[in-house]
Amino acid sequence: MTTVVSFRADDALVEALDQLARATHRDRPYHLRQALAQYLERQSWHVATIDEGVADADAGHLLEHTVIEAKWGLA
């Protein structure tokens, strides 16, 4: 089952989409589905990771700032 979704996009974005569609011999909907799926996957991961971090902090699993700086080579 599919649902039609409609939205407005800048002309430059649509032109870039059309160029990609021509170059890959795929239609707009194919590329829009791919882009949306990848975006949602990244954003879902990001939100889940933030939620995990907040839960860790709420549980008292915290690190000193100097430990984090050392881990990332900022010290």
C-alpha positions in Angstrom: 0.0 0.0 0.0 1.2 3.5 -0.8 0.1 7.0 0.1 0.5 10.1 -2.0 2.5 12.8 -0.3 2.8 16.3 -1.8 5.0 19.2 -0.9 6.6 22.3 -2.4 10.3 22.4 -3.2 12.5 25.2 -4.5 13.0 25.2 -8.3 16.8 24.6 -7.9 16.1 21.5 -5.8 13.6 20.1 -8.3 16.1 20.7 -11.1 18.8 18.9 -9.2 16.4 16.0 -8.7 15.5 15.9 -12.4 19.2 15.9 -13.3 19.8 13.0 -11.0 16.7 11.2 -12.4 17.9 11.6 -15.9 21.5 10.5 -15.1 20.4 7.4 -13.3 17.4 6.5 -15.5 15.2 6.5 -12.4 12.1 8.7 -11.8 11.5 11.4 -9.2 9.5 9.2 -6.9 12.3 6.6 -6.7 14.8 9.2 -5.6 12.4 10.9 -3.3 11.6 7.6 -1.6 15.3 6.8 -1.2 16.1 10.3 0.2 13.2 10.2 2.6 14.1 6.7 3.8 17.7 7.7 4.4 16.8 10.9 6.2 14.3 9.2 8.5 16.8 6.5 9.3 19.5 9.0 10.3 17.0 11.2 12.2 15.6 8.2 14.1 19.1 7.1 15.0 19.9 10.6 16.2 16.8 10.8 18.4 17.3 7.3 19.8 20.9 8.1 20.6 19.9 11.3 22.4 17.3 9.5 24.4 19.8 6.9 25.3 22.2 9.6 26.5 19.6 11.3 28.5 18.6 8.0 30.1 22.2 7.3 31.0 22.6 10.8 32.5 19.3 10.4 34.5 20.7 7.1 35.8 23.8 8.9 37.0 26.2 7.5 34.4 28.2 10.7 33.9 31.8 11.5 33.0 33.9 14.4 34.1 34.5 17.0 31.3 38.2 16.4 31.4 37.7 12.7 30.6 35.6 13.5 27.6 38.2 16.1 26.4 41.0 13.5 26.8 38.9 10.9 24.9 38.5 13.3 21.9 42.0 14.7 22.0 40.8 18.1 23.2 42.8 18.2 26.4 
